[in-house]
Amino acid sequence: MLEEFVRWIRAYYQRPEGVIHLHETFITDNEHNYIKDCLNSRIVSSIGSYVESLEQRICEFTGAPHAVAMVNGTSALHLALLLCGIQPGDLIITQPFTFVATGNAIRYASADPVFVDIDRQTLGMSPHALADFLERQTIRQSNGFRYHKSSGRRIGACLPVHAFGHPVDMEGIMKICSAFQLPVIEDAAEALGSWHQQQHVGTWGMVGVFSFNGNKVVTSGGGGMLVTQDPDLASAALHLSRQAGTKENYSYWYDAVGYNYRMPNINAALGCAQMENLKIRLQKRKELTDAYQLFFAPYKLPVWQSPPQGVSNYWMQALRFPTEKERNKFVQYTNEQGIHTRPAWRLLSRFPMFANCYTGSLENAEFIEKHVACLPSVIQ
Ligand SMILES: Cc1ncc(COP(=O)(O)O)c(C=O)c1O
């Protein structure tokens, strides 16, 4: 299969030689036009019409009533945690199968992650694992908050991740979190264009976060977006992202320790142009998944598709092998041939800074870590 795959993918991309990357940015005409316009306006930093226009486009596309543009998804996650009332020492329930930024943002808020297992189909947090952790390991105290029985620490929030763009079972997660009165922050960094039950991911919880990093479905070079239903939370996010400053009689007043997290106009110009053909981008990704599925079907290797009750944006193409050995052989061979593939993420709980965090049983996450390879997810 290995030689056939390399031949097939080179033919698919019409690149008989050279490197085929995991991600490459898909650029059309208006990126050049909007960036030029932004340069001509000489308003390139964080005040400018493209920033607001990108926020509006995200609201229109996702159905979120409020959106606040940030320098990246990690900073948006950090502010989301602060604005959901996370206190130093809190525990945040999340999944170990994610990009490291999820765990880092939790640490920026001086909290610690607790890792619960994922679902093998969605690759996101398993509602069963979440309910099991909350029922067995936590207790409600008279102040209304839940506490981790063994450490005595408060459970601050639940943070599911729409991994590889596939939508988590948000209905299941929301039911449990509302029963246990926990705020939900969705890490939808990879999932612009993904839906669970016809509702865009990122709009189910109290706050959702998207990333516009260069490898995402839509990029602004670097960038992020915080979305929420709550107008007060949105205005607090905007305030904190601009150093918590307000203008008073031509001078500035700062009422808190703020952050320099607002997206620059020049990045937003790029993002606005990319949003214009989002539907085409999503369609091309689905076509790529179907092409992979057709190729790998005779070898009985499943390619990830949308979970039931959801539509994925197919940000990252993923393939499941029967054994870790076969997966590793595939990754090694393809990379030697200039085809960039890689093993699925290492679990966050393996990294030294998260090694001491509480984990439930991670059977599914460990299975995915060993058996999955990521495939070139380039559209052109
Ligand atoms: C799951 C996940 N969370 C958070 C982030 C952080 O986003 P950014 O790179 O824009 O800071 C990323 C990726 O880039 C991600 O993939």
The ligand as an ORCA input file, in Angstrom:
! r2SCAN-3c Opt
* xyz 0 1
  C      -7.176     22.659     19.624
  C      -6.446     23.969     19.587
  N      -6.586     24.829     20.594
  C      -5.985     26.016     20.613
  C      -5.169     26.416     19.575
  C      -4.478     27.727     19.666
  O      -4.740     28.577     18.615
  P      -3.622     29.633     18.130
  O      -2.564     28.849     17.437
  O      -4.369     30.543     17.225
  O      -3.122     30.315     19.352
  C      -4.985     25.560     18.489
  C      -4.172     25.854     17.341
  O      -3.588     26.406     16.721
  C      -5.631     24.300     18.488
  O      -5.459     23.455     17.475
*
